[in-house]
Amino acid sequence: MKLVHYIKPALLALVVGVLITSCVSREDIVYLHNLEKTEALQGTNKVPEAIKPKDLLTISVAAPEQVAALPYNLPVVGAPMNGIDMSMSVNGRQQMQTYLVNSEGNIQFPQLGAVEVAGLSREEVSKKLEGILTDYIKDPLVTVRIENFEISVLGEVNRPGTFDIEDGYVSLPQALGMAGDMSIYGRRDNVLVVREENGEKTHAYLDLTDSAITESPYYYLKQNDVVYIEPNRPQRQSASYNRNASVYISIASVIVSLAVLITR
């Protein structure tokens, strides 16, 4: 009977301990606390991505008289030949040929020759080309895309992978959305962003539970950024969890049950 007297309080203490340690505060889970304090600052770090050597661009030129704009466009990949439509499409869009930005920061543009684009944003390249083409066609409209703008999201997310960014802008929460959001096992207060610029790697740890994250220069991601979500402590512990632990627990439970029956 004395053994039972000690076992029951021990089991009760164990259950209470598990319940207490399993409680998670709202601050540990919910993103961007006190967002109203930083709403006025949102977007201040949204800097357009600058084009650099080795980038791949698609550039389309349109005009009210489209025939006049045709000589300033690269042929579409698989354009119709001999009356047969050989065109290819990606995501429902015709696949256009790309311009490679060379080591000097230039592209070879139809009819115009070398045009310097390195260091400019997509919008700036559009305006530059529109200004040049005004001398040749009426009211030109130039659309520029960076085709090799990619970011990677790894770690404790539901769909890790590498994602193409079409419009050149993506925030950290948007990137997590592309990856199916962070799993419940990911650390929200220690998100790593790794960046490489001008041959140098930099990194930052961001706290998604703090609205001040919107002030960070890493809040808006840049080309080839890598986001890594670290597993939380329970997940790390489970990774090193002894596969035989459940067997040991079962054996211990049987022993306790037998001890209770014997001492009755």
N, C-alpha and C positions, 0 to 999 in steps of 0.2 A: 504493500500500500504506500510506503514511503516513496518508492520509485515513481508511482503514478502521481503522487503529490508534487514531485519536481518536474515530471515530464509535461503535464498539462500547462503550467505557467510558461514553460520554455516554448512550447508550440504556439501559445497565444502571443508571446513576445515576438516570435518569428513572423507570424502573420501580420501583426501591427507594423513591424519594421519594413516588411515588403510593401505594404500599402503606403507608408509614409514616403519611402524612397521612390516609389513609382509615380508620385504626384509630380506633374510638370507645370510650371507657372506659365501664364499667358505670355509673359515677356520673353520666354525662351522659344516660343513657337511663332507668334504673330510677327509679320514683317512691318517695318517702317513705323515705329511708335512715334507719337507726337508729330505727325506729318504736318500739321497746321503751322508748326514753328518754322518750317523750312520751305513752305510752298512758294514763297516769293523768290527763292533761290533756284528752284528747279529749272533746268534747261541752260543754266549759265555755263555749264561745262560741255555743252553739246557742240563740239567743234567739228566742222566738216572734215572728212578724211582727205588728206592730201595725196594726190597721185604721185607715184614714185617709179623709178626704173624697175622693169620686169613685170609691171602691172599689165593686165589684159583688159582692154576697153572695148565696148561696143558703142558705136556712134552712128546715129541715124539722122539724116537731114531730110526735112520735109518743107514744103512750100505750097502756096496756093496753086501754082502750076507745077505739079509733081514731076512732070517730064523734065523740067529745067533742073530739078534737084537730083535726078538719077545719076548724073556723072560724078556726084560728090558722095555717093554711097558705095560701100563694098558690096559685091554680089552676095545674095543670100546663099547659105550652104545648100547645095542640091537644088538650085533654081531650075525651073522647067527647061527641058531640053527636047527639041524636035517635037514640041507639042505635048510631051509627057511630063506630068508634074512629079518631079523628083525631090520636092522640098522636104526638109526634115523639121521636126518641131521638138521643143523641150518644154514640158509643163504647159502644153497647149500654145506655145509661142514659137514662131519660126526662129530657127537657130541662125544667128548672124555671125559673120566672120568677125574676128577680133583684131584690134590694133595692139601690137606689143610696144610698150614704152621701152626704148633702148637705153643703153648705159648713159647716154647724154641727156636723157629726159625728153626725147622727141618721139613723135609718131610720124609715119609717112602717110599723109592724107591725099586722097585722090585729087588730082588736078592742082593741088596746092604745094605738094612736096612736104618737107620737114616742118612740123609745127611743134613748138616746145610746150609741154603740158605738165612736166614734173613740178611739184610744189603747189599746184593749183587744185582746187576742189572740182567736183563734177560740174557744179553750177558755173564756176569761173571758166572752165573749158568751154562749156556751152556758149556763154556770152562772148568769149574770145572768137570762137569759130563763126558765130552769127555775125559778129562785127566784120570779119574778113569776107564772109560769103555775101554780105550785103552788096558788095561791088559786082557780084556776078549774077545773083538771083534776087528776086523781090521777096521781102518778108520771110527770110529763112527761119526755120525752127529746128534747133539742134538738141537732141537728147543723148546724154552720156551715161553709161553705166560702167561700174567697176565689176568685171566678171569674176575676178578671183578674190573677192572680199568674203572671207570665211572666218568663223570663230568656232572653237571647240569647247564643249562642256563635258566634263568628266567627273567621276566619283559618284556620290550618293544622289543621283537623279534617276528618274524613271526611264528616260530614253537618252542615254549618253551618246554623243556623236559629234560630227562636224557639220556645220550648217552654213548654207550660202545666204548672204545678206544682200538683197536686191537694191534697196534704196540707200545703202551706205550709212544707215543709222541703226543702232541697236543698243538698248540699255541692258544692264545686268538682269533686271527682272524679266525683260523680254526674252533674253537668251535662256533663262531658266524655264520660261514658258515653252520655248521651242523644244527643250529637253524633257518636257512632261512634268516640270516642276521638281523641286527637291523632295526626296523621300523623307519620311518621318524620322529617319535615322541620320540625316545630314545635319551638320552644325551650321546654324544660321548666323552665328556670331563670328565666324572665322572663315569667310569665303576667300579663296586665293585667286587672284587674277595675275597671270604672267603675260608680260608684253615685251616685244622686241622692236626697238626703233633705232634706226641708223647703226645696226649691228650690235647694239647693246641691249641686254635683257634687264628688265626691271620687274618688280612685282609689288603687290599690295594685298593686305588682308582687310576685308570689308565686313562690317557688321550689318546684316540685312534687317536686324530688329531695330536698328537706330535710323531714324529719318535723316540724320546728318549725312548719311551715305550719298545723298544726292549732290553734295558739295564736292565729292571726291572726283579727281580727274579720271578715275578708273570706273566711274559709274556708267559712262557711255563707253562701250567697248570699241576697240580699233581692230583693224585688219589683222588676222592671225592671232588674236588674243586667245589665251587658254584659261578657262574657268575650271577650278577644281573644288569640289565640295567634299570636305573632310567628314568622315564618319564620326558620330558622337561616341561618347565613352561606352555606353552599353553595346553599341555595334562593334567597337574595337575589342571589347571583352569577349563578345560572342565569337569573334574570329579566332581567338585563342582558346575558346571553350573546349574542354576535354570531351571528346565524342563519347567517352564512357561515363561521363558525369551522371547522365540520366539513369544509367544502370546502378551506379553507386547510391543515388538518391532512392531508387526503388528498394534496394536492399536495406538501406537504413530505415525506410518506412515499415518494411516487413518486420525488422528487428524491434522497432518501437512498438508496433502492434502486438507482437508476441510478448514483449515485456509487460504490456498493459494487461493482456489476458492471463499471464502467469501470476502476476502479483495481485490479481483480484481475490 
